[in-house]
Each structure stands twice: as C-alpha cells, then as structure tokens.
Amino acid sequence: MVDMHIDHKVLRNLREVMEGGYLQLLETFLEDSERRLSQLHKAKDAAELGLAAHSFKGSSSNMGAVELARLCQQLEERARQVPLYGIEDLINRIDQEYQA
C-alpha cells in the first residue's frame, strides 16, 4: 500500500529482509535524517544544498518515505538553478513532511 507519505510495501520488505535489525535500521534512518535536515538548513551554497538533498532523497527513498524523497528531489533540482529563489519554502516543506 502506498499512502501519500510512506510506501508500506517497502517497509514490509525491509522488515522481512532485516528481521531483528529492522528497528536498528529505523533508528539509524531517524538519526541520519535529523543530521541531513540540519545540513539542509546550514548549507552555505548551492553545491552543499544539492548534495545534502541528494543524500536525504536516497535514504528517504530506501525507507519508503516517498513524499520526502520527492521533495528532496525537487530541492536537489532547484539547487542547480541560480539564483536560489524559493528554497526556504521547499526546505520548510521537507521539515513538515519529515515530521509527518
């Protein structure tokens, strides 16, 4: 099942493959996500922003966080465009989606 935030099939598959390590994987993702959100907020230039968005997109996608991955993809693409107009809104949407 895919809802607007999470692909539950991805999570089920991860749970089956990881067995007892699933909760550790989930904890690692959450800790890593906090770090990546901080990187998005502290990025000093477009290259840093794009790299942080790309990394966050990958980990979100791997965990089935489809909307979060989509927003990170948008931010990664946006970071390639100069000037960096409107990225604050996109970063705020990523924050909100992560909280959801």
Stockholm file with secondary structure:
# STOCKHOLM 1.0

chainA/1-100         MVDMHIDHKVLRNLREVMEGGYLQLLETFLEDSERRLSQLHKAKDAAELGLAAHSFKGSSSNMGAVELARLCQQLEERARQVPLYGIEDLINRIDQEYQA
#=GR chainA/1-100 SS CBCSSCBHHHHHHHHHHHGGGHHHHHHHHHHHHHHHHHHHHHCCSHHHHHHHHHHHHHHHHHTTCHHHHHHHHHHHHHHTSSSCTTHHHHHHHHHHHHHC
#=GC SS_cons         CBCSSCBHHHHHHHHHHHGGGHHHHHHHHHHHHHHHHHHHHHCCSHHHHHHHHHHHHHHHHHTTCHHHHHHHHHHHHHHTSSSCTTHHHHHHHHHHHHHC
//
